[in-house]
Amino acid sequence: MTTVGFIGSGHIGSTIARLAIEAGHQVVLSNSRGPETLADTAAELGPRASAATSVEAAAAGDIVVVTVPVKAFPNLPAVPLAGKTVIDTCNYGPERDGHIPELDSESLTSSELLLGYIPDAMVVKAFNNIFFKHLLSLARPAAGAADRSYLPIAGDSAPAKAAVTEFIESIGYSVVDAGPLADSWRQATGTPVWGTPYGPFSNEKGQPVGEDAIRAALATATR
Ligand SMILES: NC(=O)c1ccc[n+]([C@@H]2O[C@H](COP(=O)([O-])OP(=O)(O)OC[C@H]3O[C@@H](n4cnc5c(N)ncnc54)[C@H](OP(=O)(O)O)[C@@H]3O)[C@@H](O)[C@H]2O)c1
């Protein structure tokens, strides 16, 4: 069993938390407004879920999921994230985040920007390319499920990638290694692997996506 801390508990954070609970893990949720605003969500998830501050969630997690708007990166708690494996689900959108010059110029990926704010964490990009409703409905936790879907992950730390792979496999997906954080633009918003392979947002069920399709989509990304 892994304890998974969440900084951000919105659409994608609460969906990953739900899958984690179903897989037998412990989750500690947090948001910007305080633990009392997450009491109902934690109660719904059951006794292995709790709500805390972001600092506490970061400290508690064996793995910490950062799942916030990119504009919130400067507010993340760097100290308790030092040495931690951090999953970055975040996508940059200037309409929500405002313009960030390094991202507009593509001199950094959004995960590299995140790493700049939490320099002692081991960041792995994952889950950013799948709609939260598809993430929920396409999970196939049973070992050997023929219609298991694949998710790309990117990161610079082999041990962190291994830990994230183990976690993702436990909640019902397999992974494709998409390289280092510098290459994570290949799975960013608007790329071939982003959203589309799992089907239109209008169909909440989504469609399973195998390894070859994810590899092909990553390979055809351009910028
Ligand atoms: N929605 C999707 O299907 C999807 C899929 C893949 C990736 N993503 C990406 O994943 C990230 C989260 O998306 P979402 O749809 O889950 O967003 P969301 O529903 O708006 O949730 C955002 C969460 O971040 C929290 N937050 C904001 N600032 C924070 C801070 N400084 N400290 C701690 N928590 C903070 C919010 O808490 P408060 O409500 O208290 O402010 C909220 O819990 C985004 O970057 C998004 O682009 C989304």
The ligand as an SDF file (V2000), in Angstrom:
LIG
                    3D

 48 52  0  0  0  0  0  0  0  0999 V2000
   -9.8370   18.0460  -16.1160 N   0  0  0  0  0  0  0  0  0  0  0  0
   -9.1650   17.1260  -16.8090 C   0  0  0  0  0  0  0  0  0  0  0  0
   -9.7680   16.2050  -17.4150 O   0  0  0  0  0  0  0  0  0  0  0  0
   -7.6610   17.1660  -16.8450 C   0  0  0  0  0  0  0  0  0  0  0  0
   -7.0100   16.0890  -17.4310 C   0  0  0  0  0  0  0  0  0  0  0  0
   -5.6220   16.0570  -17.4430 C   0  0  0  0  0  0  0  0  0  0  0  0
   -4.8940   17.1000  -16.8780 C   0  0  0  0  0  0  0  0  0  0  0  0
   -5.5410   18.1580  -16.3440 N   0  0  0  0  0  0  0  0  0  0  0  0
   -4.7000   19.2300  -15.7540 C   0  0  0  0  0  0  0  0  0  0  0  0
   -4.5400   18.9090  -14.3650 O   0  0  0  0  0  0  0  0  0  0  0  0
   -4.5750   20.1040  -13.5750 C   0  0  0  0  0  0  0  0  0  0  0  0
   -5.8010   20.0430  -12.6570 C   0  0  0  0  0  0  0  0  0  0  0  0
   -6.9580   20.0000  -13.4880 O   0  0  0  0  0  0  0  0  0  0  0  0
   -8.4300   19.8440  -12.9040 P   0  0  0  0  0  0  0  0  0  0  0  0
   -9.3210   19.7620  -14.0640 O   0  0  0  0  0  0  0  0  0  0  0  0
   -8.4500   18.8010  -11.8560 O   0  0  0  0  0  0  0  0  0  0  0  0
   -8.6120   21.2860  -12.2120 O   0  0  0  0  0  0  0  0  0  0  0  0
   -9.7050   21.7240  -11.1540 P   0  0  0  0  0  0  0  0  0  0  0  0
  -10.8580   20.8030  -11.1610 O   0  0  0  0  0  0  0  0  0  0  0  0
   -9.9170   23.1850  -11.3820 O   0  0  0  0  0  0  0  0  0  0  0  0
   -8.9360   21.5420   -9.7570 O   0  0  0  0  0  0  0  0  0  0  0  0
   -7.7890   22.2850   -9.4510 C   0  0  0  0  0  0  0  0  0  0  0  0
   -7.4050   21.9720   -8.0200 C   0  0  0  0  0  0  0  0  0  0  0  0
   -6.2040   22.6710   -7.7140 O   0  0  0  0  0  0  0  0  0  0  0  0
   -6.3570   23.2600   -6.4330 C   0  0  0  0  0  0  0  0  0  0  0  0
   -5.4090   24.3540   -6.2590 N   0  0  0  0  0  0  0  0  0  0  0  0
   -5.3140   25.4940   -6.9730 C   0  0  0  0  0  0  0  0  0  0  0  0
   -4.2930   26.2380   -6.4850 N   0  0  0  0  0  0  0  0  0  0  0  0
   -3.7400   25.5290   -5.4850 C   0  0  0  0  0  0  0  0  0  0  0  0
   -2.6730   25.7570   -4.5730 C   0  0  0  0  0  0  0  0  0  0  0  0
   -1.9360   26.8650   -4.6360 N   0  0  0  0  0  0  0  0  0  0  0  0
   -2.3980   24.8200   -3.6430 N   0  0  0  0  0  0  0  0  0  0  0  0
   -3.1270   23.6880   -3.5570 C   0  0  0  0  0  0  0  0  0  0  0  0
   -4.1600   23.4100   -4.3900 N   0  0  0  0  0  0  0  0  0  0  0  0
   -4.4580   24.3300   -5.3170 C   0  0  0  0  0  0  0  0  0  0  0  0
   -7.7960   23.6670   -6.4170 C   0  0  0  0  0  0  0  0  0  0  0  0
   -8.2040   23.9360   -5.0830 O   0  0  0  0  0  0  0  0  0  0  0  0
   -9.3170   25.0780   -4.7850 P   0  0  0  0  0  0  0  0  0  0  0  0
  -10.5500   24.6290   -5.4950 O   0  0  0  0  0  0  0  0  0  0  0  0
   -9.4190   25.0640   -3.2950 O   0  0  0  0  0  0  0  0  0  0  0  0
   -8.7400   26.3610   -5.3410 O   0  0  0  0  0  0  0  0  0  0  0  0
   -8.4400   22.4170   -6.9950 C   0  0  0  0  0  0  0  0  0  0  0  0
   -8.5620   21.4080   -6.0000 O   0  0  0  0  0  0  0  0  0  0  0  0
   -4.6110   21.2630  -14.5740 C   0  0  0  0  0  0  0  0  0  0  0  0
   -3.3090   21.7130  -14.8150 O   0  0  0  0  0  0  0  0  0  0  0  0
   -5.2380   20.6410  -15.8180 C   0  0  0  0  0  0  0  0  0  0  0  0
   -4.8440   21.3110  -16.9940 O   0  0  0  0  0  0  0  0  0  0  0  0
   -6.9090   18.2080  -16.2870 C   0  0  0  0  0  0  0  0  0  0  0  0
  1  2  1  0
  2  3  2  0
  2  4  1  0
  4  5  1  0
  4 48  2  0
  5  6  2  0
  6  7  1  0
  7  8  2  0
  8  9  1  0
  8 48  1  0
  9 10  1  0
  9 46  1  0
 10 11  1  0
 11 12  1  0
 11 44  1  0
 12 13  1  0
 13 14  1  0
 14 15  2  0
 14 16  1  0
 14 17  1  0
 17 18  1  0
 18 19  2  0
 18 20  1  0
 18 21  1  0
 21 22  1  0
 22 23  1  0
 23 24  1  0
 23 42  1  0
 24 25  1  0
 25 26  1  0
 25 36  1  0
 26 27  1  0
 26 35  1  0
 27 28  2  0
 28 29  1  0
 29 30  1  0
 29 35  2  0
 30 31  1  0
 30 32  2  0
 32 33  1  0
 33 34  2  0
 34 35  1  0
 36 37  1  0
 36 42  1  0
 37 38  1  0
 38 39  2  0
 38 40  1  0
 38 41  1  0
 42 43  1  0
 44 45  1  0
 44 46  1  0
 46 47  1  0
M  CHG  2   8   1  16  -1
M  END
$$$$
